[in-house]
Amino acid sequence: MMNALLEYQFLQNAVIASILASIVCGMIGVIIVEKRLIMMSGGIAQETGIAGQARLGRQLFW
């Protein structure tokens, strides 16, 4: 099986491309998940502030 991978040029290219794609997709996936979690926590914090102001009867906008 390994001989076939090393024998044909197109299979070598396919293996190299798949390894590079897996590395790049892994890094991009981590960044996307991290950014979404940051956006979600920011939204929760802002919503808590708005709800707190409404409960206290304060003006919501300047």
Backbone as CSV, one residue per row, in Angstrom:
resi,resn,N_x,N_y,N_z,CA_x,CA_y,CA_z,C_x,C_y,C_z
1,MET,0.823,-1.199,0.000,0.000,0.000,0.000,0.865,1.260,0.000
2,MET,1.872,1.292,0.848,2.756,2.465,0.897,3.561,2.598,-0.384
3,ASN,3.888,1.459,-1.011,4.621,1.518,-2.275,3.807,2.225,-3.346
4,ALA,2.494,1.988,-3.356,1.626,2.639,-4.340,1.595,4.149,-4.116
5,LEU,1.624,4.586,-2.864,1.630,6.016,-2.574,2.913,6.685,-3.047
6,LEU,4.003,5.968,-2.935,5.283,6.539,-3.334,5.569,6.357,-4.826
7,GLU,4.851,5.453,-5.462,5.126,5.138,-6.861,4.522,6.157,-7.824
8,TYR,3.324,6.610,-7.567,2.617,7.493,-8.493,2.690,8.943,-8.025
9,GLN,3.011,9.815,-8.948,3.165,11.241,-8.625,1.846,11.862,-8.175
10,PHE,0.737,11.510,-8.819,-0.537,12.119,-8.447,-0.974,11.699,-7.042
11,LEU,-0.606,10.490,-6.610,-0.923,10.068,-5.244,-0.041,10.795,-4.227
12,GLN,1.201,11.037,-4.595,2.074,11.815,-3.717,1.515,13.220,-3.540
13,ASN,1.079,13.826,-4.646,0.487,15.164,-4.575,-0.788,15.166,-3.732
14,ALA,-1.603,14.119,-3.874,-2.848,14.029,-3.113,-2.574,13.910,-1.614
15,VAL,-1.582,13.118,-1.252,-1.235,12.951,0.164,-0.694,14.264,0.739
16,ILE,0.170,14.923,0.011,0.728,16.199,0.467,-0.376,17.247,0.603
17,ALA,-1.268,17.308,-0.386,-2.366,18.282,-0.338,-3.303,18.006,0.825
18,SER,-3.592,16.750,1.088,-4.493,16.424,2.191,-3.862,16.741,3.541
19,ILE,-2.575,16.530,3.678,-1.891,16.865,4.932,-1.887,18.379,5.150
20,LEU,-1.572,19.139,4.098,-1.582,20.597,4.219,-2.981,21.131,4.500
21,ALA,-3.992,20.562,3.832,-5.372,21.001,4.045,-5.814,20.713,5.478
22,SER,-5.434,19.582,6.019,-5.838,19.253,7.386,-5.188,20.192,8.400
23,ILE,-3.945,20.584,8.161,-3.269,21.512,9.065,-3.912,22.888,9.002
24,VAL,-4.144,23.382,7.787,-4.733,24.712,7.618,-6.156,24.755,8.161
25,CYS,-6.958,23.740,7.858,-8.337,23.715,8.354,-8.376,23.604,9.876
26,GLY,-7.443,22.903,10.452,-7.371,22.817,11.910,-7.084,24.167,12.541
27,MET,-6.158,24.917,11.975,-5.834,26.242,12.523,-6.986,27.210,12.323
28,ILE,-7.590,27.211,11.142,-8.701,28.119,10.868,-9.893,27.775,11.752
29,GLY,-10.152,26.506,11.962,-11.267,26.085,12.810,-11.123,26.585,14.231
30,VAL,-9.922,26.522,14.767,-9.685,27.014,16.127,-9.943,28.517,16.203
31,ILE,-9.498,29.254,15.207,-9.702,30.707,15.196,-11.185,31.041,15.114
32,ILE,-11.926,30.334,14.266,-13.351,30.604,14.110,-14.104,30.309,15.397
33,VAL,-13.812,29.194,16.028,-14.488,28.855,17.280,-14.154,29.879,18.353
34,GLU,-12.898,30.289,18.430,-12.490,31.270,19.431,-13.202,32.606,19.211
35,LYS,-13.261,33.070,17.981,-13.918,34.347,17.675,-15.402,34.290,18.003
36,ARG,-16.051,33.168,17.684,-17.479,33.063,17.958,-17.744,33.068,19.461
37,LEU,-16.901,32.402,20.224,-17.084,32.401,21.670,-16.896,33.797,22.243
38,ILE,-15.950,34.546,21.690,-15.732,35.916,22.143,-16.943,36.770,21.819
39,MET,-17.480,36.627,20.600,-18.661,37.399,20.216,-19.863,37.029,21.077
40,MET,-20.003,35.743,21.386,-21.129,35.296,22.188,-21.029,35.853,23.613
41,SER,-19.851,35.831,24.191,-19.698,36.342,25.553,-19.900,37.851,25.584
42,GLY,-19.480,38.553,24.550,-19.723,39.992,24.485,-21.200,40.306,24.377
43,GLY,-21.927,39.524,23.584,-23.367,39.718,23.457,-24.094,39.457,24.760
44,ILE,-23.682,38.437,25.479,-24.311,38.131,26.771,-24.043,39.254,27.762
45,ALA,-22.838,39.772,27.767,-22.506,40.858,28.690,-23.298,42.116,28.365
46,GLN,-23.453,42.446,27.099,-24.211,43.634,26.723,-25.689,43.453,27.035
47,GLU,-26.216,42.281,26.792,-27.627,42.027,27.078,-27.893,42.117,28.579
48,THR,-26.977,41.645,29.375,-27.130,41.732,30.826,-27.154,43.190,31.273
49,GLY,-26.319,44.016,30.688,-26.294,45.435,31.033,-27.583,46.139,30.649
50,ILE,-28.111,45.836,29.479,-29.357,46.461,29.017,-30.522,46.015,29.895
51,ALA,-30.589,44.726,30.208,-31.675,44.221,31.052,-31.583,44.811,32.461
52,GLY,-30.371,44.956,32.964,-30.195,45.557,34.294,-30.642,47.003,34.323
53,GLN,-30.339,47.756,33.303,-30.771,49.151,33.232,-32.285,49.240,33.140
54,ALA,-32.904,48.358,32.393,-34.363,48.368,32.255,-35.025,48.046,33.589
55,ARG,-34.465,47.113,34.337,-35.031,46.757,35.644,-34.904,47.888,36.647
56,LEU,-33.825,48.636,36.538,-33.621,49.748,37.466,-34.388,51.000,37.046
57,GLY,-35.009,50.952,35.883,-35.781,52.086,35.401,-34.921,53.192,34.822
58,ARG,-33.690,52.893,34.492,-32.798,53.902,33.917,-33.040,54.019,32.420
59,GLN,-32.578,55.118,31.892,-32.706,55.340,30.464,-31.743,54.426,29.729
60,LEU,-32.238,53.718,28.701,-31.418,52.725,28.010,-30.412,53.379,27.051
61,PHE,-30.753,54.524,26.509,-29.873,55.184,25.559,-29.523,56.548,26.080
62,TRP,-28.417,57.080,25.638,-27.936,58.383,26.116,-28.871,59.442,25.738
